[in-house]
Amino acid sequence: MNAIEIRNLTKTFGEKRAVDGLSMTVPEGAIYGFIGENGSGKSTTEKLICGLIQPSGGEIKLWGKDFREQTVRAQIGVLIEAPGCFPNYTVWNNMKLQAANLGIGNEDEEIRRVLRLVRMEGAAGNKFKNCSLGMKQRIGIAFALLGNPRLLVLDEPINGLDADGMRIMREILLDLSHRGTTVLISSHILGELEKIATHYGILRGGKMLREMTASELDADCPTYVALKTAHMAQTAEILRRAFGRADLDEQTGEIRTAGATAEQIAGYLYANFGIPVTEIRTAKIGLEEYYIGLMREERR
């Protein structure tokens, strides 16, 4: 079953079309990485899914039902922008207020459950204003998890976190996914998203540019050999003639080529042209580079 099915979704604000005929599918239990430039329609789509704003056209179904149904909307947990907490209240008291607002029974037990899930049980007595950014993000997820929702919608939950904060967030989201929760997460930190996502949706200009699974992304991302020599221009030309392509990466200062192993390339250069390789490695294009290349193609 699919947790989210969207068909031809549109949303206009005055003359601006923020979402433009968008279609997307999120399988149940997936961690769906929602990717796009600022203004591409990610946050607007998330708000539409959650019922925070109403669509101008199109269809949104959650678990096969209309997203407006009360029983369906009760199964969504949301963290968009920042958690709405009272800064001078403790984490626990903020959670108590949210649990009461949601009408949750056995609220103390439920609060302890979600604080354990987000690794925040030891900070329940801290005032919210004294919590770090990473702690506040986890508190926001704890808010969203109250009532044990089937779908979690998270807008940029890892932006601004340090390395340890991102590691903890990864562990939390993977743990939730293993428990059967579907996670829709947007982020500009694509290297982190690549470590957890099972599916991706790439937006541009309010339209779905590409949907794929993590396996499909992996198949679309080629392996290449990157190398350096003392004669870069000559080496690049030799490799272009031999293997059809050799590009100079301006960021790393390496030549990228494919069509042979690192050992074969190094041997070929030295045996035929007397060019020793000073550095060589085999690497694979990742999500960030794939995304940048896709955007570059779309702008042409």
C-alpha positions as CSV (number, residue, x, y, z in Angstrom):
1,M,0.0,0.0,0.0
2,N,1.1,3.6,-0.7
3,A,1.1,6.0,2.2
4,I,0.8,9.0,-0.1
5,E,-0.6,9.2,-3.6
6,I,-0.8,12.6,-5.3
7,R,-2.1,13.3,-8.8
8,N,-2.0,16.6,-10.7
9,L,-1.8,18.7,-7.6
10,T,-1.8,22.5,-8.0
11,K,-1.6,25.4,-5.6
12,T,-1.7,29.0,-6.6
13,F,-1.1,32.1,-4.5
14,G,-2.5,35.0,-6.5
15,E,-0.8,34.7,-9.9
16,K,2.0,32.5,-8.6
17,R,1.7,28.8,-9.1
18,A,3.7,27.2,-6.3
19,V,2.7,23.7,-7.1
20,D,2.1,22.9,-10.8
21,G,0.5,19.6,-11.7
22,L,2.6,17.6,-9.2
23,S,2.2,13.8,-9.0
24,M,4.1,11.7,-6.5
25,T,3.9,8.3,-4.7
26,V,5.3,7.4,-1.3
27,P,5.2,3.7,-0.4
28,E,4.2,2.8,3.2
29,G,7.3,2.4,5.4
30,A,9.5,4.5,3.1
31,I,11.9,7.3,4.0
32,Y,11.1,9.6,1.1
33,G,13.7,12.3,0.5
34,F,12.0,15.4,-0.9
35,I,14.6,17.4,-2.8
36,G,14.5,20.8,-4.6
37,E,15.8,24.3,-4.8
38,N,14.4,27.0,-2.5
39,G,11.0,27.9,-3.9
40,S,10.5,24.6,-5.7
41,G,7.3,23.8,-3.9
42,K,8.5,21.3,-1.2
43,S,7.2,23.1,1.9
44,T,3.9,24.0,0.1
45,T,3.4,20.4,-0.9
46,E,4.1,19.3,2.7
47,K,1.5,21.8,4.0
48,L,-1.0,20.6,1.5
49,I,-0.5,17.0,2.5
50,C,-1.0,17.9,6.2
51,G,-4.1,20.0,5.5
52,L,-2.5,23.2,6.7
53,I,-3.5,24.8,3.4
54,Q,-6.0,23.7,0.7
55,P,-5.1,22.7,-2.8
56,S,-6.3,24.7,-5.9
57,G,-6.7,21.5,-7.8
58,G,-5.7,17.8,-8.0
59,E,-6.0,14.9,-5.6
60,I,-4.2,13.8,-2.4
61,K,-4.8,10.4,-1.0
62,L,-3.4,9.0,2.2
63,W,-3.6,5.2,2.5
64,G,-6.1,5.2,-0.3
65,K,-8.4,7.7,1.4
66,D,-9.1,11.4,0.9
67,F,-6.6,13.4,2.9
68,R,-9.4,15.5,4.4
69,E,-11.0,12.6,6.3
70,Q,-10.6,13.2,10.0
71,T,-9.5,9.6,10.7
72,V,-6.8,9.9,8.1
73,R,-5.4,13.3,9.3
74,A,-5.3,12.0,12.9
75,Q,-2.5,9.6,11.7
76,I,-0.1,12.3,10.5
77,G,2.7,13.8,12.6
78,V,4.2,17.1,11.4
79,L,7.3,19.2,12.0
80,I,7.4,22.2,9.6
81,E,9.7,25.0,10.3
82,A,10.0,24.9,14.2
83,P,8.2,23.3,17.1
84,G,5.7,25.7,18.8
85,C,7.0,25.6,22.3
86,F,6.8,28.0,25.3
87,P,10.4,29.0,25.9
88,N,10.2,29.2,29.7
89,Y,8.4,25.9,30.1
90,T,10.3,22.6,30.5
91,V,10.3,20.1,27.8
92,W,8.0,17.9,29.8
93,N,5.4,20.6,30.4
94,N,5.5,21.6,26.7
95,M,4.9,17.9,25.9
96,K,2.0,17.8,28.5
97,L,0.3,20.7,26.8
98,Q,0.6,19.2,23.4
99,A,-0.7,15.8,24.6
100,A,-3.7,17.5,26.2
101,N,-4.3,19.5,23.0
102,L,-4.4,16.2,21.1
103,G,-6.6,14.5,23.6
104,I,-4.2,11.7,24.3
105,G,-4.9,9.3,27.1
106,N,-2.2,8.0,29.4
107,E,-0.3,11.1,28.5
108,D,2.7,10.6,30.9
109,E,3.3,7.1,29.5
110,E,3.0,8.4,25.9
111,I,5.4,11.3,26.6
112,R,8.0,9.0,28.1
113,R,7.6,6.8,25.0
114,V,8.3,9.5,22.5
115,L,11.1,11.1,24.5
116,R,12.8,7.7,24.5
117,L,12.4,7.4,20.8
118,V,14.1,10.8,20.2
119,R,16.9,10.2,22.8
120,M,15.6,13.1,25.0
121,E,14.4,11.3,28.2
122,G,17.2,12.8,30.2
123,A,16.3,16.4,29.2
124,A,12.6,16.4,30.2
125,G,13.3,18.9,33.0
126,N,15.2,21.3,30.8
127,K,13.6,24.6,29.9
128,F,13.0,24.7,26.1
129,K,14.9,28.0,25.7
130,N,18.0,26.3,27.2
131,C,18.0,23.4,24.7
132,S,20.5,23.3,21.8
133,L,19.3,23.5,18.2
134,G,19.7,19.7,17.8
135,M,17.7,19.1,21.0
136,K,14.9,21.5,19.8
137,Q,14.7,19.6,16.5
138,R,14.3,16.3,18.4
139,I,11.7,17.8,20.7
140,G,9.8,18.9,17.5
141,I,9.9,15.3,16.3
142,A,8.7,14.1,19.7
143,F,5.7,16.5,19.4
144,A,5.0,15.0,15.9
145,L,5.2,11.5,17.3
146,L,2.6,11.9,20.0
147,G,-0.3,9.6,19.3
148,N,1.9,7.2,17.3
149,P,1.2,8.5,13.8
150,R,1.7,6.3,10.7
151,L,3.1,9.2,8.6
152,L,5.7,11.7,9.7
153,V,6.2,14.9,7.6
154,L,9.5,16.7,8.4
155,D,10.6,20.0,6.8
156,E,14.4,20.5,7.0
157,P,14.9,18.7,10.4
158,I,18.7,18.3,10.0
159,N,19.6,21.7,8.7
160,G,21.9,23.6,11.1
161,L,22.8,20.5,13.1
162,D,26.4,19.5,13.9
163,A,27.8,16.2,12.9
164,D,26.7,14.4,16.1
165,G,23.2,16.0,15.9
166,M,22.9,14.7,12.3
167,R,24.0,11.2,13.4
168,I,21.4,11.1,16.2
169,M,18.7,12.3,13.8
170,R,19.7,9.6,11.3
171,E,19.4,6.9,14.0
172,I,16.0,8.2,15.0
173,L,14.5,8.3,11.5
174,L,15.9,4.8,10.7
175,D,14.5,3.5,14.0
176,L,11.1,5.0,13.2
177,S,11.2,3.5,9.6
178,H,12.0,0.1,11.0
179,R,8.9,0.4,13.3
180,G,6.8,0.9,10.2
181,T,6.4,4.7,10.2
182,T,6.5,6.4,6.8
183,V,8.8,9.4,6.8
184,L,8.5,12.3,4.2
185,I,11.6,14.5,4.8
186,S,12.9,17.5,2.9
187,S,16.5,18.6,3.3
188,H,19.2,20.5,1.4
189,I,21.9,18.3,3.1
190,L,21.9,15.7,0.4
191,G,24.8,13.7,1.7
192,E,22.9,13.0,4.9
193,L,19.7,12.3,3.1
194,E,21.5,9.7,1.0
195,K,22.4,7.7,4.1
196,I,18.8,7.0,5.1
197,A,16.4,7.6,2.2
198,T,14.7,4.6,0.4
199,H,13.0,6.8,-2.2
200,Y,13.5,10.2,-3.7
201,G,11.3,12.9,-5.3
202,I,13.1,15.8,-7.1
203,L,11.1,19.0,-7.6
204,R,11.7,22.0,-9.8
205,G,9.4,24.9,-10.3
206,G,6.5,23.1,-8.6
207,K,6.7,20.1,-10.8
208,M,8.0,16.6,-10.1
209,L,11.1,16.3,-12.1
210,R,12.0,12.7,-11.1
211,E,11.0,10.0,-8.7
212,M,13.2,7.0,-8.0
213,T,14.1,4.4,-5.4
214,A,17.5,4.4,-3.8
215,S,18.4,1.4,-5.9
216,E,17.5,3.2,-9.1
217,L,19.6,6.2,-8.0
218,D,22.5,3.9,-7.4
219,A,22.1,2.4,-10.9
220,D,22.0,5.9,-12.4
221,C,25.2,7.0,-10.6
222,P,28.2,5.7,-12.5
223,T,31.5,4.7,-11.0
224,Y,34.6,6.6,-12.3
225,V,38.3,6.8,-11.9
226,A,39.8,10.1,-10.7
227,L,43.6,10.7,-11.1
228,K,46.3,13.3,-11.2
229,T,49.6,13.4,-13.1
230,A,52.3,15.9,-13.7
231,H,51.0,16.5,-17.2
232,M,47.2,17.0,-16.8
233,A,46.3,18.5,-20.1
234,Q,48.2,15.9,-22.1
235,T,46.8,13.1,-19.9
236,A,43.2,14.3,-20.4
237,E,43.6,14.3,-24.1
238,I,45.2,10.8,-24.1
239,L,42.3,9.5,-22.0
240,R,39.7,11.1,-24.2
241,R,41.1,9.4,-27.3
242,A,41.5,6.0,-25.5
243,F,38.2,5.9,-23.4
244,G,36.0,8.5,-25.1
245,R,35.7,10.9,-22.1
246,A,38.0,12.6,-19.6
247,D,36.8,15.6,-17.7
248,L,38.8,17.9,-15.4
249,D,37.1,18.4,-12.0
250,E,37.7,22.0,-11.1
251,Q,37.0,21.5,-7.4
252,T,39.3,18.6,-6.8
253,G,41.8,19.2,-9.7
254,E,41.4,15.6,-10.8
255,I,40.8,14.1,-14.2
256,R,37.7,11.9,-14.3
257,T,37.4,9.0,-16.7
258,A,35.7,5.6,-17.1
259,G,35.8,2.6,-19.2
260,A,38.7,0.8,-17.4
261,T,40.0,0.1,-13.9
262,A,42.4,2.3,-12.1
263,E,45.1,-0.2,-12.5
264,Q,44.5,-0.5,-16.3
265,I,44.5,3.3,-16.7
266,A,47.7,3.8,-14.7
267,G,49.4,1.0,-16.6
268,Y,48.2,2.3,-20.0
269,L,49.5,5.8,-19.3
270,Y,53.0,4.7,-18.1
271,A,53.5,1.9,-20.6
272,N,52.5,3.9,-23.7
273,F,53.4,7.5,-22.9
274,G,55.8,7.3,-19.9
275,I,53.3,9.3,-17.7
276,P,53.4,8.2,-14.1
277,V,50.1,8.7,-12.1
278,T,50.7,10.6,-8.9
279,E,47.2,10.0,-7.4
280,I,44.4,7.7,-8.4
281,R,41.2,6.5,-6.9
282,T,37.9,4.9,-7.8
283,A,34.7,6.7,-6.8
284,K,31.0,6.8,-7.4
285,I,28.7,9.8,-8.1
286,G,26.5,10.4,-5.1
287,L,23.1,12.0,-4.7
288,E,24.4,15.6,-4.4
289,E,26.4,15.4,-7.6
290,Y,23.6,13.6,-9.4
291,Y,21.1,16.3,-8.3
292,I,23.5,19.2,-9.4
293,G,24.0,17.5,-12.8
294,L,20.2,17.1,-13.2
295,M,19.6,20.8,-12.4
296,R,22.3,21.8,-14.8
297,E,20.7,19.8,-17.6
298,E,17.3,21.4,-16.8
299,R,18.7,24.9,-17.1
300,R,20.1,24.4,-20.6
